[in-house]
């Protein structure tokens, strides 16, 4: 374009120099007028070129960005956290010996199921049996003497002192025999509950002292999970809240509910205890087994939710991009939001979004407010 301008001006200059007559002056005037018109046309063309370039730049700037979207819906939202639990038993009984002596025989071994009252082991009672035999003989004699003195006393024969002495001797021997029989009973170690023998602490032939633990019996049908929970959740957890209990060692889990919550905070660990019952149909669950307890401390069945990963943040707070329309053109609109709760995947929105709106879930990273978008199917 510039080369064309120069050629025209040069041609006019040559014509002016070669013409000096009046006719030539007239022709020069015409050429000057023509030159002015041409320059005016050139200015208009330059202005049009500038405008076209500007439009081209603008078109480049408003190129459509491909995005994926998701409709805002009401859905169930749950929040949870996980703590470590330990399997315990409501009936985990230590069975002690009630008499000191030598273990004569052990009738059951670890893993055996026993019923309440079953004799588990016996302590040597030979000395007590000998004492009982002597006592029975003495009691028979004392009973005969008492009956004789009673007959005489009833007939008002003999002294009252003799009658009372005979009676006292008989009753004293009866009490001693009762005590001896109780001691003989204590030489038998019996099961206090129905359950499984978890541990045998004694051996046949060894001496055992009174009150020493001989057996441990566990009632596996009444197992429970105990877990320690930080005091920061004390207002979030309630009896009946849902939990999922898992066991890594046996790759098993079950859904349960919190049965009991401790009312005391441990001053050392700043935790409180919760309890969850273990279903009776589960196999291989043993006392002291470790577990993981996922506690659902917040549930909203009708929450306004969006994916957590699409939420961005600036100096004004959290925001997302939603789809807006103007004159048939779709564009991204930045929308400030308030998050009420979030878990690892979802966020519950308290303010800023309405059900049915479309939020941009993919391609939002490089968007700017008002930028044109192309919603992919």
Order of alpha helices (4+ residues) and beta strands (2+ residues): alpha-alpha-beta-beta-beta-beta-beta-beta-alpha-alpha-beta-beta-beta-beta-beta-beta-beta-beta-beta-beta-beta-beta-beta-beta-beta-beta
